[in-house]
Amino acid sequence: MPQVETVRDRLRPVELSALKTVCVYCGSSPGTDPAFAAAADTLGSLLAENGIGLVYGGGDVGLMGILARAVLR
């Protein structure tokens, strides 16, 4: 079975400590595939774990809300 690459795997090689803040724009819907919501949640957790701030449109629904809540969590 082929190995599936995750969002976490993709971001690890990047020197995250060089980033201070990122701006993200994503949907106000969770999308049709649960993997979208899982990826937004993982990205938010990675940002917070690495002390990287998030600038976003302020939405609290859909993928934007999932990402924002993950950073705050």
mmCIF file as gemmi writes it, N, C-alpha and C atoms, coordinates in Angstrom:
data_model
loop_
_atom_site.group_PDB
_atom_site.id
_atom_site.type_symbol
_atom_site.label_atom_id
_atom_site.label_alt_id
_atom_site.label_comp_id
_atom_site.label_asym_id
_atom_site.label_entity_id
_atom_site.label_seq_id
_atom_site.pdbx_PDB_ins_code
_atom_site.Cartn_x
_atom_site.Cartn_y
_atom_site.Cartn_z
_atom_site.occupancy
_atom_site.B_iso_or_equiv
_atom_site.pdbx_formal_charge
_atom_site.auth_seq_id
_atom_site.auth_asym_id
_atom_site.pdbx_PDB_model_num
ATOM 1 N N . MET Axp A 1 ? 0.849 -1.185 0 1 0 ? 1 A 1
ATOM 2 C CA . MET Axp A 1 ? 0 0 0 1 0 ? 1 A 1
ATOM 3 C C . MET Axp A 1 ? 0.892 1.245 0 1 0 ? 1 A 1
ATOM 4 N N . PRO Axp A 2 ? 0.629 2.235 -0.881 1 0 ? 2 A 1
ATOM 5 C CA . PRO Axp A 2 ? 1.465 3.437 -0.917 1 0 ? 2 A 1
ATOM 6 C C . PRO Axp A 2 ? 1.264 4.293 0.328 1 0 ? 2 A 1
ATOM 7 N N . GLN Axp A 3 ? 2.327 4.967 0.735 1 0 ? 3 A 1
ATOM 8 C CA . GLN Axp A 3 ? 2.26 5.836 1.909 1 0 ? 3 A 1
ATOM 9 C C . GLN Axp A 3 ? 1.537 7.127 1.527 1 0 ? 3 A 1
ATOM 10 N N . VAL Axp A 4 ? 0.622 7.567 2.369 1 0 ? 4 A 1
ATOM 11 C CA . VAL Axp A 4 ? -0.133 8.789 2.125 1 0 ? 4 A 1
ATOM 12 C C . VAL Axp A 4 ? 0.559 9.934 2.843 1 0 ? 4 A 1
ATOM 13 N N . GLU Axp A 5 ? 0.858 10.991 2.095 1 0 ? 5 A 1
ATOM 14 C CA . GLU Axp A 5 ? 1.51 12.163 2.677 1 0 ? 5 A 1
ATOM 15 C C . GLU Axp A 5 ? 0.449 13.051 3.319 1 0 ? 5 A 1
ATOM 16 N N . THR Axp A 6 ? 0.707 13.514 4.526 1 0 ? 6 A 1
ATOM 17 C CA . THR Axp A 6 ? -0.234 14.369 5.231 1 0 ? 6 A 1
ATOM 18 C C . THR Axp A 6 ? 0.222 15.825 5.176 1 0 ? 6 A 1
ATOM 19 N N . VAL Axp A 7 ? -0.665 16.722 5.575 1 0 ? 7 A 1
ATOM 20 C CA . VAL Axp A 7 ? -0.315 18.14 5.655 1 0 ? 7 A 1
ATOM 21 C C . VAL Axp A 7 ? 0.873 18.311 6.595 1 0 ? 7 A 1
ATOM 22 N N . ARG Axp A 8 ? 0.854 17.618 7.718 1 0 ? 8 A 1
ATOM 23 C CA . ARG Axp A 8 ? 1.94 17.711 8.702 1 0 ? 8 A 1
ATOM 24 C C . ARG Axp A 8 ? 3.262 17.29 8.069 1 0 ? 8 A 1
ATOM 25 N N . ASP Axp A 9 ? 3.255 16.224 7.272 1 0 ? 9 A 1
ATOM 26 C CA . ASP Axp A 9 ? 4.476 15.767 6.588 1 0 ? 9 A 1
ATOM 27 C C . ASP Axp A 9 ? 4.993 16.823 5.611 1 0 ? 9 A 1
ATOM 28 N N . ARG Axp A 10 ? 4.098 17.454 4.921 1 0 ? 10 A 1
ATOM 29 C CA . ARG Axp A 10 ? 4.497 18.454 3.927 1 0 ? 10 A 1
ATOM 30 C C . ARG Axp A 10 ? 5.101 19.699 4.563 1 0 ? 10 A 1
ATOM 31 N N . LEU Axp A 11 ? 4.614 20.09 5.71 1 0 ? 11 A 1
ATOM 32 C CA . LEU Axp A 11 ? 5.068 21.33 6.332 1 0 ? 11 A 1
ATOM 33 C C . LEU Axp A 11 ? 6.337 21.16 7.152 1 0 ? 11 A 1
ATOM 34 N N . ARG Axp A 12 ? 6.613 19.976 7.623 1 0 ? 12 A 1
ATOM 35 C CA . ARG Axp A 12 ? 7.779 19.768 8.478 1 0 ? 12 A 1
ATOM 36 C C . ARG Axp A 12 ? 9.094 20.184 7.826 1 0 ? 12 A 1
ATOM 37 N N . PRO Axp A 13 ? 9.339 19.919 6.523 1 0 ? 13 A 1
ATOM 38 C CA . PRO Axp A 13 ? 10.631 20.292 5.943 1 0 ? 13 A 1
ATOM 39 C C . PRO Axp A 13 ? 10.851 21.807 5.873 1 0 ? 13 A 1
ATOM 40 N N . VAL Axp A 14 ? 9.777 22.575 5.906 1 0 ? 14 A 1
ATOM 41 C CA . VAL Axp A 14 ? 9.894 24.03 5.823 1 0 ? 14 A 1
ATOM 42 C C . VAL Axp A 14 ? 10.439 24.56 7.14 1 0 ? 14 A 1
ATOM 43 N N . GLU Axp A 15 ? 11.294 25.536 7.079 1 0 ? 15 A 1
ATOM 44 C CA . GLU Axp A 15 ? 11.842 26.152 8.292 1 0 ? 15 A 1
ATOM 45 C C . GLU Axp A 15 ? 10.766 27.055 8.879 1 0 ? 15 A 1
ATOM 46 N N . LEU Axp A 16 ? 9.892 26.479 9.698 1 0 ? 16 A 1
ATOM 47 C CA . LEU Axp A 16 ? 8.763 27.222 10.236 1 0 ? 16 A 1
ATOM 48 C C . LEU Axp A 16 ? 9.18 28.346 11.167 1 0 ? 16 A 1
ATOM 49 N N . SER Axp A 17 ? 10.325 28.228 11.812 1 0 ? 17 A 1
ATOM 50 C CA . SER Axp A 17 ? 10.737 29.26 12.751 1 0 ? 17 A 1
ATOM 51 C C . SER Axp A 17 ? 11.023 30.588 12.048 1 0 ? 17 A 1
ATOM 52 N N . ALA Axp A 18 ? 11.244 30.558 10.734 1 0 ? 18 A 1
ATOM 53 C CA . ALA Axp A 18 ? 11.49 31.787 9.985 1 0 ? 18 A 1
ATOM 54 C C . ALA Axp A 18 ? 10.194 32.579 9.768 1 0 ? 18 A 1
ATOM 55 N N . LEU Axp A 19 ? 9.059 31.918 9.9 1 0 ? 19 A 1
ATOM 56 C CA . LEU Axp A 19 ? 7.764 32.567 9.718 1 0 ? 19 A 1
ATOM 57 C C . LEU Axp A 19 ? 7.28 33.14 11.046 1 0 ? 19 A 1
ATOM 58 N N . LYS Axp A 20 ? 6.725 34.33 11.004 1 0 ? 20 A 1
ATOM 59 C CA . LYS Axp A 20 ? 6.152 34.949 12.204 1 0 ? 20 A 1
ATOM 60 C C . LYS Axp A 20 ? 4.626 34.967 12.144 1 0 ? 20 A 1
ATOM 61 N N . THR Axp A 21 ? 4.097 35.247 10.947 1 0 ? 21 A 1
ATOM 62 C CA . THR Axp A 21 ? 2.659 35.348 10.741 1 0 ? 21 A 1
ATOM 63 C C . THR Axp A 21 ? 2.343 34.908 9.319 1 0 ? 21 A 1
ATOM 64 N N . VAL Axp A 22 ? 1.217 34.249 9.147 1 0 ? 22 A 1
ATOM 65 C CA . VAL Axp A 22 ? 0.757 33.903 7.809 1 0 ? 22 A 1
ATOM 66 C C . VAL Axp A 22 ? -0.659 34.42 7.627 1 0 ? 22 A 1
ATOM 67 N N . CYS Axp A 23 ? -0.995 34.736 6.395 1 0 ? 23 A 1
ATOM 68 C CA . CYS Axp A 23 ? -2.346 35.151 6.037 1 0 ? 23 A 1
ATOM 69 C C . CYS Axp A 23 ? -2.97 34.01 5.249 1 0 ? 23 A 1
ATOM 70 N N . VAL Axp A 24 ? -4.141 33.593 5.661 1 0 ? 24 A 1
ATOM 71 C CA . VAL Axp A 24 ? -4.813 32.467 5.025 1 0 ? 24 A 1
ATOM 72 C C . VAL Axp A 24 ? -6.213 32.889 4.614 1 0 ? 24 A 1
ATOM 73 N N . TYR Axp A 25 ? -6.569 32.5 3.41 1 0 ? 25 A 1
ATOM 74 C CA . TYR Axp A 25 ? -7.934 32.7 2.928 1 0 ? 25 A 1
ATOM 75 C C . TYR Axp A 25 ? -8.448 31.341 2.489 1 0 ? 25 A 1
ATOM 76 N N . CYS Axp A 26 ? -9.512 30.883 3.096 1 0 ? 26 A 1
ATOM 77 C CA . CYS Axp A 26 ? -10.11 29.629 2.66 1 0 ? 26 A 1
ATOM 78 C C . CYS Axp A 26 ? -11.626 29.725 2.791 1 0 ? 26 A 1
ATOM 79 N N . GLY Axp A 27 ? -12.296 28.681 2.406 1 0 ? 27 A 1
ATOM 80 C CA . GLY Axp A 27 ? -13.745 28.7 2.259 1 0 ? 27 A 1
ATOM 81 C C . GLY Axp A 27 ? -14.555 28.877 3.526 1 0 ? 27 A 1
ATOM 82 N N . SER Axp A 28 ? -15.768 29.402 3.336 1 0 ? 28 A 1
ATOM 83 C CA . SER Axp A 28 ? -16.714 29.544 4.437 1 0 ? 28 A 1
ATOM 84 C C . SER Axp A 28 ? -17.592 28.305 4.537 1 0 ? 28 A 1
ATOM 85 N N . SER Axp A 29 ? -17.175 27.251 3.852 1 0 ? 29 A 1
ATOM 86 C CA . SER Axp A 29 ? -17.84 25.951 3.901 1 0 ? 29 A 1
ATOM 87 C C . SER Axp A 29 ? -16.776 24.92 4.267 1 0 ? 29 A 1
ATOM 88 N N . PRO Axp A 30 ? -17.164 23.83 4.905 1 0 ? 30 A 1
ATOM 89 C CA . PRO Axp A 30 ? -16.168 22.809 5.232 1 0 ? 30 A 1
ATOM 90 C C . PRO Axp A 30 ? -15.756 21.973 4.022 1 0 ? 30 A 1
ATOM 91 N N . GLY Axp A 31 ? -16.405 22.179 2.885 1 0 ? 31 A 1
ATOM 92 C CA . GLY Axp A 31 ? -16.077 21.411 1.691 1 0 ? 31 A 1
ATOM 93 C C . GLY Axp A 31 ? -16.793 20.078 1.68 1 0 ? 31 A 1
ATOM 94 N N . THR Axp A 32 ? -16.577 19.335 0.617 1 0 ? 32 A 1
ATOM 95 C CA . THR Axp A 32 ? -17.291 18.07 0.438 1 0 ? 32 A 1
ATOM 96 C C . THR Axp A 32 ? -16.501 16.868 0.923 1 0 ? 32 A 1
ATOM 97 N N . ASP Axp A 33 ? -15.219 17.061 1.185 1 0 ? 33 A 1
ATOM 98 C CA . ASP Axp A 33 ? -14.365 15.966 1.613 1 0 ? 33 A 1
ATOM 99 C C . ASP Axp A 33 ? -13.897 16.257 3.037 1 0 ? 33 A 1
ATOM 100 N N . PRO Axp A 34 ? -14.115 15.359 3.982 1 0 ? 34 A 1
ATOM 101 C CA . PRO Axp A 34 ? -13.679 15.576 5.365 1 0 ? 34 A 1
ATOM 102 C C . PRO Axp A 34 ? -12.178 15.84 5.487 1 0 ? 34 A 1
ATOM 103 N N . ALA Axp A 35 ? -11.412 15.452 4.475 1 0 ? 35 A 1
ATOM 104 C CA . ALA Axp A 35 ? -9.971 15.703 4.504 1 0 ? 35 A 1
ATOM 105 C C . ALA Axp A 35 ? -9.672 17.2 4.493 1 0 ? 35 A 1
ATOM 106 N N . PHE Axp A 36 ? -10.555 18.009 3.909 1 0 ? 36 A 1
ATOM 107 C CA . PHE Axp A 36 ? -10.343 19.457 3.892 1 0 ? 36 A 1
ATOM 108 C C . PHE Axp A 36 ? -10.379 20.012 5.318 1 0 ? 36 A 1
ATOM 109 N N . ALA Axp A 37 ? -11.377 19.61 6.077 1 0 ? 37 A 1
ATOM 110 C CA . ALA Axp A 37 ? -11.508 20.072 7.466 1 0 ? 37 A 1
ATOM 111 C C . ALA Axp A 37 ? -10.341 19.56 8.302 1 0 ? 37 A 1
ATOM 112 N N . ALA Axp A 38 ? -9.947 18.324 8.084 1 0 ? 38 A 1
ATOM 113 C CA . ALA Axp A 38 ? -8.82 17.76 8.834 1 0 ? 38 A 1
ATOM 114 C C . ALA Axp A 38 ? -7.533 18.516 8.521 1 0 ? 38 A 1
ATOM 115 N N . ALA Axp A 39 ? -7.343 18.886 7.262 1 0 ? 39 A 1
ATOM 116 C CA . ALA Axp A 39 ? -6.143 19.632 6.873 1 0 ? 39 A 1
ATOM 117 C C . ALA Axp A 39 ? -6.141 21.026 7.496 1 0 ? 39 A 1
ATOM 118 N N . ALA Axp A 40 ? -7.291 21.692 7.528 1 0 ? 40 A 1
ATOM 119 C CA . ALA Axp A 40 ? -7.381 23.018 8.145 1 0 ? 40 A 1
ATOM 120 C C . ALA Axp A 40 ? -7.066 22.929 9.63 1 0 ? 40 A 1
ATOM 121 N N . ASP Axp A 41 ? -7.585 21.914 10.299 1 0 ? 41 A 1
ATOM 122 C CA . ASP Axp A 41 ? -7.33 21.718 11.728 1 0 ? 41 A 1
ATOM 123 C C . ASP Axp A 41 ? -5.846 21.439 11.981 1 0 ? 41 A 1
ATOM 124 N N . THR Axp A 42 ? -5.256 20.6 11.162 1 0 ? 42 A 1
ATOM 125 C CA . THR Axp A 42 ? -3.826 20.279 11.311 1 0 ? 42 A 1
ATOM 126 C C . THR Axp A 42 ? -2.972 21.511 11.075 1 0 ? 42 A 1
ATOM 127 N N . LEU Axp A 43 ? -3.287 22.281 10.054 1 0 ? 43 A 1
ATOM 128 C CA . LEU Axp A 43 ? -2.524 23.499 9.782 1 0 ? 43 A 1
ATOM 129 C C . LEU Axp A 43 ? -2.61 24.457 10.963 1 0 ? 43 A 1
ATOM 130 N N . GLY Axp A 44 ? -3.802 24.638 11.518 1 0 ? 44 A 1
ATOM 131 C CA . GLY Axp A 44 ? -3.959 25.511 12.671 1 0 ? 44 A 1
ATOM 132 C C . GLY Axp A 44 ? -3.134 25.044 13.857 1 0 ? 44 A 1
ATOM 133 N N . SER Axp A 45 ? -3.135 23.743 14.103 1 0 ? 45 A 1
ATOM 134 C CA . SER Axp A 45 ? -2.339 23.2 15.204 1 0 ? 45 A 1
ATOM 135 C C . SER Axp A 45 ? -0.849 23.427 14.973 1 0 ? 45 A 1
ATOM 136 N N . LEU Axp A 46 ? -0.389 23.207 13.747 1 0 ? 46 A 1
ATOM 137 C CA . LEU Axp A 46 ? 1.026 23.414 13.429 1 0 ? 46 A 1
ATOM 138 C C . LEU Axp A 46 ? 1.437 24.872 13.588 1 0 ? 46 A 1
ATOM 139 N N . LEU Axp A 47 ? 0.57 25.774 13.164 1 0 ? 47 A 1
ATOM 140 C CA . LEU Axp A 47 ? 0.887 27.198 13.327 1 0 ? 47 A 1
ATOM 141 C C . LEU Axp A 47 ? 1.06 27.526 14.807 1 0 ? 47 A 1
ATOM 142 N N . ALA Axp A 48 ? 0.099 27.102 15.612 1 0 ? 48 A 1
ATOM 143 C CA . ALA Axp A 48 ? 0.158 27.397 17.047 1 0 ? 48 A 1
ATOM 144 C C . ALA Axp A 48 ? 1.363 26.745 17.713 1 0 ? 48 A 1
ATOM 145 N N . GLU Axp A 49 ? 1.636 25.488 17.377 1 0 ? 49 A 1
ATOM 146 C CA . GLU Axp A 49 ? 2.776 24.771 17.966 1 0 ? 49 A 1
ATOM 147 C C . GLU Axp A 49 ? 4.099 25.474 17.685 1 0 ? 49 A 1
ATOM 148 N N . ASN Axp A 50 ? 4.156 26.168 16.564 1 0 ? 50 A 1
ATOM 149 C CA . ASN Axp A 50 ? 5.398 26.822 16.151 1 0 ? 50 A 1
ATOM 150 C C . ASN Axp A 50 ? 5.393 28.328 16.4 1 0 ? 50 A 1
ATOM 151 N N . GLY Axp A 51 ? 4.391 28.816 17.146 1 0 ? 51 A 1
ATOM 152 C CA . GLY Axp A 51 ? 4.331 30.228 17.505 1 0 ? 51 A 1
ATOM 153 C C . GLY Axp A 51 ? 4.111 31.155 16.329 1 0 ? 51 A 1
ATOM 154 N N . ILE Axp A 52 ? 3.415 30.676 15.319 1 0 ? 52 A 1
ATOM 155 C CA . ILE Axp A 52 ? 3.158 31.476 14.124 1 0 ? 52 A 1
ATOM 156 C C . ILE Axp A 52 ? 1.751 32.038 14.202 1 0 ? 52 A 1
ATOM 157 N N . GLY Axp A 53 ? 1.638 33.354 14.034 1 0 ? 53 A 1
ATOM 158 C CA . GLY Axp A 53 ? 0.347 34.019 14.097 1 0 ? 53 A 1
ATOM 159 C C . GLY Axp A 53 ? -0.456 33.814 12.828 1 0 ? 53 A 1
ATOM 160 N N . LEU Axp A 54 ? -1.765 33.978 12.95 1 0 ? 54 A 1
ATOM 161 C CA . LEU Axp A 54 ? -2.685 33.814 11.825 1 0 ? 54 A 1
ATOM 162 C C . LEU Axp A 54 ? -3.425 35.103 11.561 1 0 ? 54 A 1
ATOM 163 N N . VAL Axp A 55 ? -3.412 35.547 10.318 1 0 ? 55 A 1
ATOM 164 C CA . VAL Axp A 55 ? -4.24 36.662 9.866 1 0 ? 55 A 1
ATOM 165 C C . VAL Axp A 55 ? -5.255 36.045 8.914 1 0 ? 55 A 1
ATOM 166 N N . TYR Axp A 56 ? -6.527 36.273 9.182 1 0 ? 56 A 1
ATOM 167 C CA . TYR Axp A 56 ? -7.564 35.677 8.331 1 0 ? 56 A 1
ATOM 168 C C . TYR Axp A 56 ? -8.756 36.617 8.281 1 0 ? 56 A 1
ATOM 169 N N . GLY Axp A 57 ? -9.725 36.276 7.462 1 0 ? 57 A 1
ATOM 170 C CA . GLY Axp A 57 ? -10.87 37.148 7.222 1 0 ? 57 A 1
ATOM 171 C C . GLY Axp A 57 ? -11.848 37.271 8.367 1 0 ? 57 A 1
ATOM 172 N N . GLY Axp A 58 ? -11.615 36.602 9.461 1 0 ? 58 A 1
ATOM 173 C CA . GLY Axp A 58 ? -12.473 36.753 10.621 1 0 ? 58 A 1
ATOM 174 C C . GLY Axp A 58 ? -13.691 35.847 10.622 1 0 ? 58 A 1
ATOM 175 N N . GLY Axp A 59 ? -13.865 35.045 9.584 1 0 ? 59 A 1
ATOM 176 C CA . GLY Axp A 59 ? -15.006 34.136 9.55 1 0 ? 59 A 1
ATOM 177 C C . GLY Axp A 59 ? -14.892 33.055 10.615 1 0 ? 59 A 1
ATOM 178 N N . ASP Axp A 60 ? -16.039 32.649 11.147 1 0 ? 60 A 1
ATOM 179 C CA . ASP Axp A 60 ? -16.007 31.59 12.162 1 0 ? 60 A 1
ATOM 180 C C . ASP Axp A 60 ? -16.764 30.354 11.698 1 0 ? 60 A 1
ATOM 181 N N . VAL Axp A 61 ? -16.966 30.252 10.398 1 0 ? 61 A 1
ATOM 182 C CA . VAL Axp A 61 ? -17.653 29.09 9.836 1 0 ? 61 A 1
ATOM 183 C C . VAL Axp A 61 ? -16.762 28.436 8.783 1 0 ? 61 A 1
ATOM 184 N N . GLY Axp A 62 ? -17.09 27.234 8.431 1 0 ? 62 A 1
ATOM 185 C CA . GLY Axp A 62 ? -16.372 26.541 7.377 1 0 ? 62 A 1
ATOM 186 C C . GLY Axp A 62 ? -14.911 26.314 7.698 1 0 ? 62 A 1
ATOM 187 N N . LEU Axp A 63 ? -14.11 26.232 6.649 1 0 ? 63 A 1
ATOM 188 C CA . LEU Axp A 63 ? -12.686 25.971 6.82 1 0 ? 63 A 1
ATOM 189 C C . LEU Axp A 63 ? -11.981 27.096 7.562 1 0 ? 63 A 1
ATOM 190 N N . MET Axp A 64 ? -12.406 28.338 7.351 1 0 ? 64 A 1
ATOM 191 C CA . MET Axp A 64 ? -11.794 29.464 8.078 1 0 ? 64 A 1
ATOM 192 C C . MET Axp A 64 ? -12.013 29.296 9.576 1 0 ? 64 A 1
ATOM 193 N N . GLY Axp A 65 ? -13.216 28.938 9.962 1 0 ? 65 A 1
ATOM 194 C CA . GLY Axp A 65 ? -13.508 28.753 11.381 1 0 ? 65 A 1
ATOM 195 C C . GLY Axp A 65 ? -12.756 27.592 11.984 1 0 ? 65 A 1
ATOM 196 N N . ILE Axp A 66 ? -12.655 26.5 11.251 1 0 ? 66 A 1
ATOM 197 C CA . ILE Axp A 66 ? -11.904 25.327 11.735 1 0 ? 66 A 1
ATOM 198 C C . ILE Axp A 66 ? -10.452 25.703 11.956 1 0 ? 66 A 1
ATOM 199 N N . LEU Axp A 67 ? -9.87 26.399 10.99 1 0 ? 67 A 1
ATOM 200 C CA . LEU Axp A 67 ? -8.47 26.828 11.1 1 0 ? 67 A 1
ATOM 201 C C . LEU Axp A 67 ? -8.278 27.768 12.286 1 0 ? 67 A 1
ATOM 202 N N . ALA Axp A 68 ? -9.122 28.754 12.41 1 0 ? 68 A 1
ATOM 203 C CA . ALA Axp A 68 ? -9 29.727 13.499 1 0 ? 68 A 1
ATOM 204 C C . ALA Axp A 68 ? -9.148 29.068 14.868 1 0 ? 68 A 1
ATOM 205 N N . ARG Axp A 69 ? -10.123 28.191 15.009 1 0 ? 69 A 1
ATOM 206 C CA . ARG Axp A 69 ? -10.313 27.512 16.292 1 0 ? 69 A 1
ATOM 207 C C . ARG Axp A 69 ? -9.142 26.606 16.637 1 0 ? 69 A 1
ATOM 208 N N . ALA Axp A 70 ? -8.552 25.994 15.637 1 0 ? 70 A 1
ATOM 209 C CA . ALA Axp A 70 ? -7.389 25.133 15.882 1 0 ? 70 A 1
ATOM 210 C C . ALA Axp A 70 ? -6.214 25.951 16.394 1 0 ? 70 A 1
ATOM 211 N N . VAL Axp A 71 ? -6.005 27.143 15.839 1 0 ? 71 A 1
ATOM 212 C CA . VAL Axp A 71 ? -4.921 28.005 16.307 1 0 ? 71 A 1
ATOM 213 C C . VAL Axp A 71 ? -5.196 28.433 17.758 1 0 ? 71 A 1
ATOM 214 N N . LEU Axp A 72 ? -6.415 28.817 18.042 1 0 ? 72 A 1
ATOM 215 C CA . LEU Axp A 72 ? -6.765 29.263 19.396 1 0 ? 72 A 1
ATOM 216 C C . LEU Axp A 72 ? -6.726 28.13 20.414 1 0 ? 72 A 1
ATOM 217 N N . ARG Axp A 73 ? -7.059 26.943 19.975 1 0 ? 73 A 1
ATOM 218 C CA . ARG Axp A 73 ? -7.068 25.786 20.877 1 0 ? 73 A 1
ATOM 219 C C . ARG Axp A 73 ? -5.675 25.498 21.375 1 0 ? 73 A 1
